[in-house]
């Protein structure tokens, strides 16, 4: 089978597509024929090396990616409730970008009616992260929420969850994505110099909560506007200003039930999960270059077929 690996740390150029023998499902395991693998910014932080690679215990050589969706191909001994041909999705850190993945049966979820493999393969990290972040701040109809990078994978989902909670939501994005944000019920605002002034005009009564997917610049603006650190959650700058004790809740704080509920919301159309682009797995380097350049709308995916 084909699988994406890296044997040194660096930029997208370190990613290689190699052929290896396909794995076999052991007791309690399931083999999935991967159709779609989702890309996440954390993947790039890991294959770049440094703190993220250390945090996840990555050693060289390593596989790549986490999110996937596909079709059950082989079921190991002792597995119940899953059979060959089932369409499933999930996440397996370091192994998702391949023709086949092996995972514990308990880590898989069935696709709900109405959910295609593309959006299912984009969902694991972004869906759980958005859910956990919004829940961590207890967003309600009394809030005016700033969501940074609101057109991205996590940002778009988090913004819609906040809207669904009844909050007034303002989202930063490039002008090309402003109409898209409006279609989600989000008030768009351009990022960059002068953001604090623009936010004062849009929210004269103040911002009460911040969901950050962008990094330090968003946090600095939040503090300038007087948002309490306890009502800022960042997944992009977790080590910034630790003395403030901001929230850093991410995907690990949401489990199977939350991910399944997010999938149902996406399948029903209550939440939109935009797909920015789909690259063949042979172009994995190009896919990450596109993701890392920024300004994507939703998720970037790899297709194995």
Secondary structure as GFF3:
##gff-version 3
##sequence-region A 1 305
A	DSSP	beta_strand	2	6	.	.	.	ID=ss1
A	DSSP	three_ten_helix	12	14	.	.	.	ID=ss2
A	DSSP	beta_strand	15	19	.	.	.	ID=ss3
A	DSSP	beta_strand	29	38	.	.	.	ID=ss4
A	DSSP	alpha_helix	41	48	.	.	.	ID=ss5
A	DSSP	alpha_helix	51	55	.	.	.	ID=ss6
A	DSSP	beta_strand	62	63	.	.	.	ID=ss7
A	DSSP	beta_strand	67	75	.	.	.	ID=ss8
A	DSSP	beta_strand	87	91	.	.	.	ID=ss9
A	DSSP	beta_strand	100	104	.	.	.	ID=ss10
A	DSSP	three_ten_helix	105	107	.	.	.	ID=ss11
A	DSSP	beta_strand	109	110	.	.	.	ID=ss12
A	DSSP	alpha_helix	117	120	.	.	.	ID=ss13
A	DSSP	alpha_helix	124	136	.	.	.	ID=ss14
A	DSSP	beta_strand	144	147	.	.	.	ID=ss15
A	DSSP	alpha_helix	153	164	.	.	.	ID=ss16
A	DSSP	beta_strand	168	172	.	.	.	ID=ss17
A	DSSP	three_ten_helix	175	177	.	.	.	ID=ss18
A	DSSP	alpha_helix	178	183	.	.	.	ID=ss19
A	DSSP	beta_strand	187	189	.	.	.	ID=ss20
A	DSSP	alpha_helix	195	202	.	.	.	ID=ss21
A	DSSP	beta_strand	209	212	.	.	.	ID=ss22
A	DSSP	alpha_helix	216	224	.	.	.	ID=ss23
A	DSSP	three_ten_helix	229	231	.	.	.	ID=ss24
A	DSSP	beta_strand	232	234	.	.	.	ID=ss25
A	DSSP	three_ten_helix	242	244	.	.	.	ID=ss26
A	DSSP	three_ten_helix	251	253	.	.	.	ID=ss27
A	DSSP	alpha_helix	256	268	.	.	.	ID=ss28
A	DSSP	beta_strand	275	280	.	.	.	ID=ss29
A	DSSP	three_ten_helix	281	283	.	.	.	ID=ss30
A	DSSP	alpha_helix	284	293	.	.	.	ID=ss31
A	DSSP	beta_strand	299	303	.	.	.	ID=ss32
###
